[in-house]
Amino acid sequence: MTISTDNPESSMAERLLAYLTVGVAALSFIALFTILLAPLFGVDFASSDLWIWPVSMFIAYWGFPLALILLVAFVLWRVIANRRAQKNR
């Protein structure tokens, strides 16, 4: 099995979109994991004045939908680029 090298070069914006998608999804997973495990260590969200808990909640709530939207945008971008490459052959 050989690896095909006739794929078009990925642009900087495409790589940025891919890395941003993975980064947002990973950050959301870490925030969700933190929020779910914090009560096991005795953290009380209601009495805590720390800014980290509302921020973690915001990231966990909105991060996964944003990562999904970014993933769809990346897939569409890749499909369009592949069709253009096939057309230019």
N, C-alpha and C positions, 0 to 999 in steps of 0.2 A: 504494500500500500504506500503510495507516494503522496506527499503533500503538494497540493496545487498552489503554484505561485502566481497564477494569472488573475488573482483578485486585485481589484484596484487599491491603490494606496489609501490607507485611512487618514483622514485629515486630522488636524490638531483638535478641531471642534468635536469630531466624532469620538476621539479618545477621551477628551474632557467629559463628554456626556456619559460615556461608559464608566469612567472612574467616579463621576459624580453620582451615578445611579448606585454603584456598589457602596460608595461611602455613606450615602444617605440611608440605605438599607441597613448597613452595619451599625451606624450610629443609632438608628431606631431600635434595632435589636438589643443593643447594649443598654439603652435607656429603659426599654421595657423590662429587660432582665433585672436591672437595678431597682425599678419600682416594685417588681414582684418579690424580690428577695429582701428588700429593706425592712418590711415588717417582721421578718424572721430574726433580724438583729436588734429589734426593739425600737425602731425609728417610728416616731409618732408624727405623721404628716400634719395633723390638725394643730399641734402646739409648736411645731417647728417654724422658725422665722427665716430659715435659709432659703435663698433664691433657687437653689439647685432642684428642689422638688417640683415646683411649677414648671420650670424649664424642661426637666426630664419628662414630665407628663405631656407637655406640649409636643416635644420631639417624638415621643412614643405614639401619640395620637395622630399626628399629621405626617410623620416620616414615612410610614409604609405606603399610604396612598400616593405621596409624592414620588416615592421610589417606583411605584407601579406606573405612574404617568411618565416618568423619565425612561423606564424600560420600554414602554410602548413607543415613545418617540425615537428611541435608539433603534428599535427593530424596524420601524417605518423608514428611518433614515438609511439603514443598511439595505433594505429591500429596494428602495429607490436607486441607491448607488449601484447595486448589482444589476438592476434592469438597464440602467444607463450604460453600464459596462458591456452588457450583452448586446445592446443596440449598436454600440460603436465598433463592434468586432467586424 
